[in-house]
Amino acid sequence: MSAKAETLPDVHPQVDVILSEAAAPDGVVFDIETLDANALNTLAPYVRKQIHLIRERFPDVDIAVVSHGAEEFALQKQAQSDNAALHDTFSQLSQSDGVSIHVCGAVGGLKGLSREDFPDFVSYSESGMAQLNDYKALGYQVVIIRQLSDSDRKALFDTPEKFIQP
């Protein structure tokens, strides 16, 4: 199912819980993992809105975004002209709002990509799952925007050609 086919709530349920807390969380990490190479174009404005809601309530909380599915390819330098608004959104979140933006090296490797293939505002993590686990270990609250099932994740790694555009 594409990201466009699903209606997203105005305030993500996990963000709503964070906003209702009396104290700021240690941090918040947004988890995005899809098989849709175009998903970030739809999801980025939504994620930005959720980040701004959190920052209105807790201005100093650390926030990160981890993209570790086929959608991360839209963030590569080569895709910038086709995804200008997406790059602008994440660049602004990184540079103006101090949000850490991560992509998964294991998924990037399926297309032969390395750290140099992504803009400076993107942090290239060896593993998106490990990066998420690192944030969890630091006490970050995880907001799941999209997450693959185990079988879909296996399909991405077993048959990447189905999900990776040249």
N, C-alpha and C positions, 0 to 999 in steps of 0.2 A: 504494500500500500504506500503510495507516495505521500510525502509530507503535505502536499496541497489538498489531498482528499480528506484529511482529518481536520476537524475544527479544534483549535487550541483554545483553552479557557483564557479569559482575560488576565486572570492571575493564576499562575500555575499552582496546583494544590500544595506542592512542597514549599513553594515561595510563600504561600499564605501562612503555612505553619511557622516559617522563619520570621515573618512579619509579626506574628502574634506573640513571639517570645519577648520576655522582659529585657533580656540581655542579648547583645550581639553574639552571633556564633563566632567560633575561632576563624572561620572562613567558609566560603561557599564555592563549590565547583559544579559547573554545568556539564553534564554528560551527554554527548551527541554521538550516536553510532547508527548509521543507516546503510542500506544498499543503494540508495538513490544519490547519484553523483550531483544532482541539482538541489538537494534538500537544504543546503545552507542558505541558498538564496531566499527561500521561504522562511526558514527558521531564524536567521540572524536578526531581523527586526524584532521578532518575538523575544529572543534571548536578551537583546539590548533593553527592551522594555522591562523584563524581569530584573535585570541588573539594576536599572534605574530605580525600580520600586524598592529594592533592597537597600540601595545607597541612600535613598531619601530617609529611610528609617534608621539605618546604621551606616553613616557616612565613611567610617574608617575601616570597614570590614574588608578583608582580602577576598578577592574573587578571581576565579579561573574558569576557563572553558577548555574542555578536552574533546576534540573531534577525532574519532578513531574508527571511522567506517569509510565507505566509498565517497561520502560527501566531502572528505578532507581534500580531495584533488582539486576542488574549486578554489582552494587557497594557494595553490602553487603559482609561482611567478608567471609561468606560461599561460595560465588561465585568467590573469588579471584583467585583460581587455574585455573578455566575455563576462566577467563577474566584478565589474568596477564598483558597483554599489556595495557588494559583499566585502570587498577588500577595504573600501572606505569605512564601512561599519566596524569591522574588526580592528583596523588600524587605529581608528579613533578610540575604541574601547581600550586598546592597549596603551596608546600614547597619552590620551587625555584622562582616561578613567583608571589607569593603572591595573587593568585586567590582564592576567596572563593567558595567552592563547596558545594551546598545545595541539599538535597533530601527532599521529602515531607513526613511528618509523617502520614498524613491521608492516603496516598497511601501505605506507609510501613505498616500501621496498618491493611490493607486488608490481609496481609500475617502474621500478628501477630508480626511484627518486631518493635524494639525499637531502641533508640539511640545506645545502646551497640552492635547492630548487624552490624554496619557500622564502617569502619576504622576511625582512628583519623583525617584524612585529610578531612573527610566528615562532614559537619554541618547538623544536623538533625532538620529541621524546622517543627513546628507543621503543617503548611500548606504551600505548594509550592506557591499557588496563593497569600496568604497573604505576603509571603516573596518577591514575585515579586512586589506586591503593595508597600511594604516598600521601595524597591529600587527605584521604580518610584517616590515615595514621596520625596526621597532624590535627585531627579533630574537625575537619571541614564537613559541612553538611552537603550532601550530594543531591542535586536537582537533576533528575533524569528527564531529559527532553525527548530523546529517542534512544532505544537500546535494542540491539539485535538479540534474537533468541540464540541459543547455543547452535541450533542447526543452521540458521542464517549466517552466523559468524563462521562456522565451518565451511559453508558454501563459498563465502567470500575468499577464504584462503585456499580452498580446494579448486575452485573454478573462477579465479579472479577475472578472466576475460569476459565473463557474463556481466560484470559490474563496472569494469574500468573502461572508460572511453579513451581512444588513442590520443 
